[in-house]
Amino acid sequence: MILERVYKLAKPRLEGRSIHDVRIGLGLMAVELDNELVGVTYVLSNEIERTCAALPQAGSLVGMKADEIALWAVEGKNVIRNALGLAVLNSVADFESLEQINSSQDADAVFSVDIRPEDTIGIIGHIGPVINKLAGRKNRILIFERDESKGTAETYPESAQSDLLPKCQVVFITSSTLINGTLDPLLKYCTNARDIVMVGSSTPLYPEAFTGTGVSVLSGTRWLSSNKDSILAGVSQYAGIKQLMKYGQKISVKVAK
């Protein structure tokens, strides 16, 4: 399981750390550790269980051990706990050691891989920025989205992934699949993909954890500690990722085969 690998890599960097602040908005959530490191992930509001017990620790998260919260991402009990755990993992990634993909387009996911005119492109999740940047190309583009409210005439249901993903040479996958537990199963369908790119602020920038999975590029965000107050305030006040992105740095890194 990919998140188990991420947790093992992150655990030494979580040693002795605790939670300083947590903000859970309608679309995003943010976690700040006691050393001012910040992680941001998505809130999958359409997948939250309708129960008051989704997060029984609410109100007592501040001061908890960071590695305890990070383990929630591995345990996979519900999407809120999963996202909080992933935010903690993301906050302590070893950004200084990452070798970024050189790009004139600010490390944007679409420009991190070679897309050929004959390629069929798969997009898991309605990833607006990726879809917009691919607009105008002559490639066949297959979009898969489980949230029916975001669907269009060009969108396919999850049930079509097993038939259509093997036809794709390049696949972009929302990192929200790590939160709802769908990533590992769908990677098995990408049998003919030359490149698989993980996209979004929830992407854990731990390339070692993805070796051998078929994923070739991680395209995520480093949230700058110098902007922590603005990030936390923005998440609390329902900021979208476009508004928040000015407080972070886009990063794309290759994954070794």
N, C-alpha and C positions, 0 to 999 in steps of 0.2 A: 504494500500500500504506500503510495507516494507520500502522504502526510506523515506516516510513521518515519520515513526517511528524513523528512524535513525536521521533525521534532528531534530526532537523534542528533542532527547537525546543529540545531539551535540550542540544545540543552546546556552545553558548556557556557554559552553566552547569556543564558538566563540565570545562571547560578548566583544566588544572593539578591536577585532583583525582585521588586514587588510592583504592584499596580498603584500608580499615583492618581490616575483619573480615567474615567470611562464615560463616553458620550454615545448614546444610541439614538440616532435620528430615524426618520421615516425611510430614508434611502441609503444612508451610509452610517457607519459607526467608526469610532476612533478610540484608541487606547494609548495612554501615555504611561511609560514606566518611570520609576523613581530616578532614573538617570537621564530623563527628558527625551528618550527615544520614543517615536510615535509610529503607530501602524494604523492603517485605514482599510476597511473592507466594506463590501456591500451588505445591505440588509435585504434579504429576499422576502419582502413583505407579503407576496402572494403565496409563500410557502410556510409561513409561520403557523404553527399549530394553534388551534383555537382553544387555548387553555391558559389559566392564570399561573400554571406551574411551569411555564416554559423556562423561566430563569429564577429559581427559588433563592439564589444568592443575591438578588437585586437589593441594593441598599447597603451591602456589606462587601462589595467588590474591591473598593479602595483598601489597600494594605495587604491584599491576598498575594501569595507567592506567584510570581509571573509564570514559573514553569508549571504550576498547577492549572492555571487558566489555559496555557498553551496546549496542555494535554487534552483539553476539551475538543480541539480540532481533530484529534485522532479518535476519540471516543464516539463522535458522531451521533449524539443523542437528539439534538434538534438544531435547526439552522441558525438560531441566535447564539447558542453556545459554540457551535462550529465556527461561526464568523468571528466571535470574540477570541477564540483560541488562535485562529489564523492571523488576526490582527497583531497579537502578541508575537507570533512567530515572524511575521513580516517586519516588525519593528527592529528585530535584532539581527537581520541578515547582514552578512559581512560585506557591506557595499564597497569598502575600500579595496577588496581583493578581486572584485568583478572586472572582467575584461569586456568593456562595452563594445557593441557593434558600431563601427564608425558609420555615421549617416548624416547627410546634409539636411535630413528632415526631422531632426530632434528625436532620434531613436524611435520614431513611430513604427508600430508593429507592421504595417503594410509594407514599409520600405526595408524591413529587416530580412526579407527573403526574396529570392528571384522568382517572379511570376511570369511564366511564358504564355504567349498568345493562345496556345492550344490547351492550357490547363483548365480543368474543372476545379472550382474553388468551393470548399465547404465552410460554412460559418455556423458555429454552434452558439446559439443565443443571438438575440437581435442586437449586435454590437454596432451601434450607430456610426461611430467614427470610421470603423473598418468598411462598413457598407458604403458610406459616402465617398471614401477615397477610392473605392473600386468602381464607383459609378462611371460609366462611359467606356469601360473596357469591354472588349468583345468576348471575354471569358464567360462560360456558363457558371453562374453563381447559385449555390444551393444553401438556403438559410433554414436552420432548424431552431424552433422556439417552442418551449413547453408552456409559456405564459400566453394563452390565447388572446389576451387583450392587446398584445404587441404584434400579433400575426397580420400578414398581408396576403395578397393573392400569390406572392412569390415565396411564401413561407411553408415549410414542410413540418409535419408533426414528428415527435420523437420516434414514433413507430416506423418511420421511413428511413431512419439512420442506418439500420443494418443492410438495407438494399442500396442506398445511395452513397454513403460515405466511402465504400470501396472504389467508387468511380472518381474520387477526388485526388488530385495530385498535391494540392495545398489546402490545409485546413487551419482555420483560426477558431480557437476555443475560448469562450469566456471563462475566466478563473472562478466564476461563481459555481462552476461544476465541482470545484473542490469543497464548496460549502454544502451543496445538496447531495454530495456523494455519487455523482453521475460520471465523473471523469474516468476512473479506471475502467468501467465497462465499455464506454464509447471508444476509447483508444483502440480496443480490439477490432473495431470496424474499419480503422484507418489503414487498411492493409496495403494500399498502393500510394500512400501519401509520401511525397518527397520531403515535405516540410510540414510540421505541425507547430503552430505558434500559440502559446498561452497568452491571453490578453486581459488587461484590466488591473485596477488598483489592488485587487485581492491576490494577484499573482505572487507567490513566494519566490523571491529571487535566490534560490538555492539550486544552481544548475546540477550539482552532484546528485541531488535527490531525483532528478529526472533522467539520468543516464540509463539507457536501455529501454525506456518506455515508448520511444518513437517521437517524443517531443523534441524539437530541434532548436526552438527559440523561446525564451521567457521574456515577455514584454510587460514590465510592471512599473512601479513608482517608488522612489525613495522620498519619504516625507521628512522635510527638513526641520530639525529640532528648533532652529531659530524662528520658525513660523508656528510653533506648537499652539500658542494661544489663539491665533487666527484659525487654525485647523479645527481645534476643539469648539470654538465659538461657531464656526461655519456649520459643522455637523449638527450642533444643537439647534441651529436655526434653519434646518432643512436646506442647506446648500447642496447643489448638485455637483457631480464630479467636474464639470466644466468650470464652475466657480472656484472649486477647491484646488484645481490643478496648478494654479499659479504659486501655490505654497509647496509644491513638490518638484521632483525631477524625474522625467521619463527615462527609463533605462531598459535597453534590450541587450540580452546576452545569449550567446550560443550555448547549447548543451552538447557535450561530447557524446559521440555515438556509443 
